[in-house]
Amino acid sequence: MEVIVTLPQSALPIGPQGIFDVARELGVSEDHVEPYGRNKAKIDLAALARPASGAGRLVLVSAINPTPAGEGKTTTSIGLAMGMRRLGKRAVLCLREPSLGPVFGVKGGGTGGGRATLVPADDINLHFTGDIHAISTAHNLLSAMVDNACHFNTSFGDKGAIDPRQVTWGRALDMNDRALRNVVVGLGRKADGVPRQDRFDITAASEVMAIVALAEGPEDLERRLGRIVIGQSTSGAPITAADVGAASAMTALLRDAIKPNLVQTDEGGPALVHAGPFANIAHGCSSVVATRLGLLSGDYVITEAGFGFDLGGEKFLDIKCRTMGVFPRVLVLVATLRALKMHGGAPVKRAAEPDEKALEAGLAHLDKHLDSAVFFGLPVVVAINVFPNDTQEELALVDAAMKRRGVRAVRCEGFMRGGEGALELAEAVATAADATDGAPPAPRFTYELAEPLRDKITKIARTIYGADGVTFTAAAERDARRIEELGHGGVPICMAKTQLSLSDEPTLVGRPTNFQVTVREIRLSAGAGFAVALTGDMMTMPGLPREPSALRVKLLPTGKIRGLMQND
């Protein structure tokens, strides 16, 4: 057995390291490192069998609801990890993998910004280690086998054959392409298949992505894949991936994809970047296996949940933490003055200008997320992601408002200064996390699993969004009854809701009141182990904007790629 010799944290270099050095800092033996080139690697799941070497304090980074002005949650997460490392803390970063849809769409890359970035950024934002491609392929293998069974009218014992009109399993593609939301397959000759209506979801919304993110290992992965419900038979019975015989081959395709990816921050600290479910249409968290590896290795595990605390944060707690049996020590809520002013009514073109009236109004939005944090019993540090033209007067206004609430607000300049610009935030978060060692926050959830699906959805809407209640369409009512009749009523809820508002209406910024949330459809994700409640106009296949980020992406003669990140 290899003896891992690590440098004291205070002696660690500030700057990118060789990938084996990064693994050594993480406490992972070279025997468990599978290099993908020079500066990224897979970590064998055998590394999870070793004894814990860190205190494993889990830090959840979330944010206010996003606006076009930007919040910088990933940049702040990376800066926080850099700052902790500079303080001599053993910090491990756990983030999601970027999807090519947003990279070439509105958002651009997902590797931070400025001096708070991951490396190799180009690789991570593009094909990385091939995980998302493998997930797309596994998803579409099941699609092909479903259509093959329809073509040959295969009978599945007492259940009978698949009813082509009742197939609910679509196809997946890692790209924003609105033209694929509704398609017809099987056109042409009789030999070309059974004609039926179908759809494409973006891979980040695929149930296979959610399964990879939540599986504990290969055996659990195959069990979950086998539970996927692809539709109904002619007798009305549910047909699963196990019935079709696809689960084992799908697992084989995902052999490497389930292993966490190791990269590093631009200052050399370890970052586990693995799985990429969206938070507005999926559960928005990085993988369970990456988080477990981080908890084994680090004293502080910094992980983010997608979009605002009402989406990614709630799902992180109610789905992922409940599944893993863990709970955060502290919550970091990221905000910017610009975004707060937009939630206070300022237009995006004027959000960077001083406007104390809009800022004060926007603080009500932050206040709702703080109320939700109190509900979950989590200590909070508010991180203000500072822009160069932020005024001291407005920053002081936020400080005073947070002080009145008994919450510490800390300014973070990770974008401009890397880890040095996040030292104060790192100290505040470490202090808050350390203070829980004697009595960590007890797990608390928005609902009990045994409650009816409609009641669970209503509790999320009232408690986390501030809604008066929920309106269920007739179709959603039927969906709920069907899921409960199939014996899956005890699953958690994954809300598919706009990220731009606490409500299900994107234009309602700030802290909306006197509103109802409308649920139009509920989909069972039996393999992932949750039910997806679709609200408003949420689509599981996004579209590109009028001027997609792809227009700015270019391969340079040096081999570098320009335009993957916003403002690049």
N, C-alpha and C positions, 0 to 999 in steps of 0.2 A: 504494500500500500504506500502511495506517495505521501510524503510529509510536506504539507503546505507551509512555506515560510512567508509570512507577510511582514511588510514594513509597518512601523508605527504610522498612524494616520497623519501625524504632523510631518512625517518625512516623505509623504507621497508627492509625486511630481504634479505640477499644474500644467496640464496639456495632454493631448492624446497619447495613449500607450499602445503597445502591442496587445493583441486580443488575449494572449495567454497571461499577460501581466494584469489585464483587467479581470480575468477569471480568478487569478490568484488573489487579487484584492477582494473579490467577492467570496473567496474561501472555497472555490471549486477546483477540484483536482484536474490536471491536464488530461487524465484518462477520461473525464466526462465532457471534454470540450471537443466539438466537431467543427473545425474552421470552415467557413464559407468565404474563401479568399483571405485577405490579410487582416481585415478589420471588422469582421462580424463572425458570429459562430452560433451554432445550436448547442444547447446544454442537454446532455443525456438525462432522462428522467431518473436514472439511478442516483443522481446527485441528491435527489429528495430523500434518499434513505439514510443519509448521514445525520449525526446528531446536530442539534441547533448550536450555532456559535454566536448568536446575537440575541439581543433582548426582544427583537421583533415588535417594536411599537409601530402600529399601523397609522399612517397619516393620510387622510383623504383630502384631496384638493378638488374643490368644486368652484362654482362661480354664480354670479347673477345671470339672468337670462341674456343671451348674446344679442348684440346689435351690430349694424354695419360699422360702427365706430371701433369695435374690437375690444376684447377683454384680456387675451393673452394668458389663458389658463395653462396651456402646455409650456409656454415660455416661462411662466412663473414657477411651474413645477420643476422644470430643469434648473432654473436659477436657484430655487430652494435647495435642491440636491447638491448643487455646486457650493452653495454657501455653507451647508452643513459639513461638507467634506473639508472646506477650508478651516472650519472650526475644530477639525480633528474628530468629527463624528463619523461613525460607520453608517453611511446612508446608502440605500439602494433605491433606484428609481424604477417604477413599473408603469409602463405606458402602453397604449394601444398602437397597433400598426396602422399607418395611413392607408386609405383606400384611394385607388386611382380616380374614382368618380370626383371627389372634392379636389384632388390634386389638379385635375384638368378642368374643373368646373369653376366654382365661386371662390372656395376657400384657399386653394393652393396647398402647399405641402404641410405636413403635420409634425415637423421636427423642431419646433421652437422658432426663435427669431433673434436677430442681432447676435450678441455674444453668449446668449443662453440657448445653445443648440445641441442637437445630437450629431454624432458622426458615425458612419459616413452618410450624410444627409441625402445625397442623390440616390444612393442605393436604397435607403429606407423608404424614401418617397416613391420609388418606382417598383421594381420587382422584388427587392429585398432578398429573402431566402426562398421565395416561391410559395409561401403559405397560402396567400389569398388565391393564387392560381390553383393550388391543390384543392382548396375548399370549393371553388367554382366547379372544378372537374368532378369532385365527389358528388356535389349537388346534381350536376347534369347527368352523371352516370345513373343516378336514381331516376331522373326524368326519363332517360332513354329506356330504362328497364320497365318503367310504368307503361310507356307507350308500346313497348314490345309485347307486354302482357295483354294490352288492349287489342293489338293487332292479331295475336294468336288466340284471343278469347280464352286465356288461361284461367282455369278454375282453381280456386284456393279452398278446397275442401268444402265444408258446410257453408262457408261464407259465399261461395259462388265466384263468378268472374267480376272484374272491375267494371263499374258503370262509367263509361267515358264522360258522361255528363256530370258526374260527381267527383271528378279528379280535382283535388285542391292543391296539389304539388305542382308548382310552376318550374321555371328555369332560372338560372342566375348568371349574371355578368358583372364584372367589376368595372363598370363604367356608367356614367349618367347617360341614359338614352330613353327619353320619354316615348319614342316611337315604339318601344317594345313593351309598354305597359299592358297593352291588349293586343294579342296576336292570334292567328289561327294556324294550327299545325295539321299535318296529315293531308294536305291538299294534293291533288294529282291522281295518279292511278290507284287502284285497289292495293297494289303492292307497296304503296308509299305510306301506308298507315291509316289510322282512323281519324277522320277530320274532327277536330274539336277546338274550342276556344281555349287559349292558354295565356300565360303572362310571364314576364321576366321581372325578377327582383334584383336589385343591386346586391352583390355578394355580401356586403356588410349587413344586409337585412335577412340573409339566408338563415334558416334554422340550423344548418350545418355549421355556420360561423358561430352561432350562439352555443352549440354543443361543444365545439372545440374550445371555446372560452370557458365553459363550465365543467368539462370532463376532468376527472382526477387522474386518468391514465388510459392506456389502450383498452383495457377490459371495460372500463366505464364508458369509454368512447363508443365501443361497439354496441354495448347495451342501449345507450342513448340513441344511436343511429337506428337501431332496430325498432325503437318505439315510435319513430316518425310516422305520423298518419298521413297517407298520401291521398286519401279519398274514401269512397264507399263502394261496396260491391252492389250487384243487382238486387241483393236481399236487404240492403241497407246497413250491412255490417261494416265496421271500419277496416280498411286494409292498411297494413303497415309496411315499412321498408323490410322488416324481417320476413313478412309474408312473401314479398316480391323476391326475396333472396339477395338483396343488395348490400346488407349491412357489412358483411365481411370484406367484400371488395372495396367498399367505401373506406373502411378502416385501413386497409392496405394502402390506399391512395393517400391517407392522412398520416401515415407512419411518422414522417418527419415533421409535418405541420403541427403536431401536438407538442413537439419539443419547444421550450421557450428559446427566444433569440437573445443573444447577448451582444450589445454594442456599448457605447460609452458617450458621456457628455464631452463637449469640446475641451473640458478641463481634465478629462481622464477618468471620471467616476463611472462605476458600473450602471448600466441601464438595461433592464429586461423589457424588450418591446415585443409584445406577443398578442395576437388576436385583435380584431378590429370591428366589433359590432357598433353600429351607430347608436346614439342615445335617444334620438327622436323617434326612430322606428324599430329599435332593438334595445338591448339592455345596457349598452354603453360602457362596458368595463373590459379591462385587459384580462388575461387568462387566470384561472385559479392556480394552475401549476406554476406560472411565473410568480404570482403573489406568494404562494407557499415557499418557493425557493428564496424569495426576498426575505420572508419572515424568518427562515432558517439562518440566513447569512448576515442580516443587518440589524443594527440597533434601532434604526428608523427606516421604515419602508414607505416611500412617498409614491402614492398612486393617485391618478385622477379619474374622475367619472365624467362622461361627456356632457357637453352643453351645461345648462343651469342646474342648480341643486334640485329643482322640481322634477327634473328628468333623470339625468345620470346619477345624481346623488341619492335620490329616493330608491332607484333600482339597485344601486350598489348595496344599499343597506337591506332593502326588503327581499332582494333576489340573491345577490352574490354572497353577502355576509351570512344570510340565513343558510345558504347552501354549504358554505365553508365552515361555519361555526366560529367565525371571528367577528370582531367589531373594532372600529377605529378608536384611537386614543384622542384624536383631535381633528377638527375640521378646519381647513383653510378655505375661506371664501374669497375669491378673486374678483376685483372690480376695478374699473377705471373711472376717472372723472368724466370722460367723454360718454361712456356708456350710461352712467348714472344720469347725466344731463339728458340723454336721449329718452330714458325712462321717465324723465320729468317733463317731456314734451318738446325738447329742442330738436330741430331737424338735423340730419347727419352733416349737412354742409356747414353748420354753425356749432357743432358739438365741441370742437376744439377751442372755441372762443369762451372767455369768462362769462358766466351766467349763473350767479349764485342762486337766483330764484328757481331756475330749472334744476340745479343740483339739489337744492333742499327738497323739491318735489320728488326727485328721483330717489332720494334716500328712503322713501316709503317702500320702494321695491326691494331694496336691500333688507329693510326691516322685516319683510315677510319671510325671506329666506332665513333670517336670524331666528324668527319665531319657530320655523320648522326645525332648526338645529336644537332649540330648547326642547321641542317635543321629543326629539331623539335622545336628549340628554348628553349632547356632545359639546365639549369646550370648543370655542371658536376663536380663531385669529383671522381678522380681515386683512387681506393683502391688497394694497393699492398699487397696481401696476402703473408706474409713473412714466409719463411722457415728458419730453424736454420742455414743452411750453405750458405745462401745468403750473398754475399760480400757487404761491404759498398760502394765499388767503383761502382758496378753495380747498386745498389740502387740509388746512387747519379746521375748516368747517366740518369736514368728514371726521377728523380726529375728535372734535368736540361732540359730534353726534354719537360716535361710537362710545366715547367715554361716558356719556349719559346712560347708555345701555349697559355699561359695565363690560364692554368688549374692547379688546385691544386692536387698534388699527396700525398697521406697519407699512411703510412705503418700501416698495421693491424696485430696484433699478437693474435687475438682472439683464434686461435687453441691452442696456447701454454699457454695463460694467461687468457682466458675468457674475461669478460667485462673489466677487468683492461687493457688488451692488445688492446682494441678497443676504449679507451677514446679519443685519438686524432682524430680518424675517426669520432666518435660520435659528438665531438665538431665541426668539419669541416662541417659535414652534417647538423647539427642543425643550424649552422650559415648561411649556404647557403639557407636552407629552410626558416628560419626566414626572410631573406632579401627579400623574394618574397611576404611577407604579403601585402605590399602596391600595388603590381602589379604582381599577379601570372602569370606564363607563359600561354599565350593564346593557346588553343587547336589548333594543326596543324596536318594535316594528309597527308599521302603520295599521296592520290588520292581522288577524289570526287566519292561518291557512284553512281552517275548517269552516270559515264563514262562506256563504254563497258568493259566487263570482260578482254579482251585481253589488252586493254590500261592500266587497273589497274595493271595487272600482270607485264606489261612492265615497268611501273613507279617504282614498287618495285624493280625490277631487276636492273634498271639503277641507281636509287637514293640510295638504301640501300646496294646493293651488288657491285655496280661499274661496272656492265655488259655493253657491247655495245648494247645489245638488247636481244630479246627472239625469239627462234624458236619454233613454235607450230606444233606438229605432226598433221597429218590428223585427227586422233582420237580426239585430244584435240580441234581442230577446230570444229568438229561435236559436241563435248560436250558443247562448249561455245554457239554455235547456239541453241542447244536444251534447255539449261538453260535459255537463254534469251527469247526463244519462250514461255517457261512456265511462264514467268513473274517474274523470279528471277534474272534478270541481275543487279539489284541494290544492291546486297549484297556485303559485304566486301570479301577480298581474304585471305585465309589461305594457305600459301605456305608450301608444304611438300618438304623439301630440306635437304641435308646433313648438320649436325651441325658442321662438321669439317673444312669447308671452306666457304669463302664468296661466292664462286661459287657453281655450282651444281656438282663439281668434288672433291671428298674427299681429293685427294692428293695435290690439289693446295692450299698450305698454304700461309701465308703472306697476301699481298695485290695484288691479281691477276689483270691483265689488259688484254685487247683485248680478251675477252671471251664472248660467248653467253650462255644463260640459255635455256635449252630445256625442254619444258612442254609436257609430253606425255599423260596426262589424266587430266580431270577436273571433280570432283565429286560435286554434289550439296548436301549440308547439310542444307536443308530448315528449319528444326527445330532449329538448332543452329543459323541459319541466316548467313551462309557464304558459299563460294564455295572453295573447296580444290583443289589446283593446284599441281599435283604430278610431280616432276622433277627427272631426273637421274634414279637411281635404288632404290629410296626410297620405302620401304615396310611398310605397316601398320600392319604387324606382324613380329617383329624382331626374330632373332634366337639366340640361346645360343652360347657362344664362345667355343673353344676347351676345356678349363678348366673353367667351370662356377663357380661363387661364391658359388653356392649350395654345392660344394665339401667341403667347409670349414665351413659350418654351423652345429652346434652341440648343442643339449640341455644338459646343465650341471646338475649334481645332485642337485645344489642349486636352480634350476628352471630358472636360467639365460640362455640366448642363446648367444653362441659365434660365431663370424664369419659373422654377418650381415653387419658390416661395413668394408670397405677396411682397410687392415693392422691390423685387429682385430684377 
